[in-house]
Amino acid sequence: MKLENSAPLAGLFTAVASSLCCITPVVAFLAGTSSMASAFSWIEPARPYLLGVTVLALGFAWYQKLRPVPMDDCGCKPSHKQPFIQTKTFLFFITAFAVVTSAFPLYGGIFFQNAGKQSVNLEQNQIQKVEVSIEGMTCASCEHHIKAEIDKLPGIVEATASFADAQATVLFDPAKISVVEIEKAIDASGYSVIHSKSLQK
């Protein structure tokens, strides 16, 4: 396969690879199989490089497609029909898909908006707060995934997660759920609890 034909596919591959760490938690949540959620978290450190390769590969493909076509011996442009995968239309679709895929971390949270949170009404002195350190979060999709899994539990008042801080903060009713059960839910969602710390509410 010529370099100009493989460049769009290389760009598409690296675009998808760069966002696998953020796409996988959404797929796991929607499929109801949480164990694979953090399977590609190891890709996160390489994300900037993969995005760079995506830009270079697609930039090269567009350069090849838009450069002037060389004339043949009679001074005419070659008139043979190109296969669809060598057309500008195909390259446009590949580029659009690569952009949408690369930007996935920016909008991945919308898939978790309908994760039904239960309503809990308690007096302030009945609420307990725990801070859980978590390994395996790489982007906002991971935050939303963990929050959605915690919100499914009984007795949860509020849950927040931060991949930047590698932790989740949970307000809960200790009469309905324990810290151990919260930790188990996080572990079951494909991430790893390192330790937890109970705080004063």
Helices and strands as residue ranges (DSSP letters): H 3-31, G 34-36, G 41-46, H 47-66, G 84-86, H 88-102, H 104-107, G 108-112, G 124-126, E 128-135, H 140-151, E 156-162, E 167-172, H 179-188, E 192-199
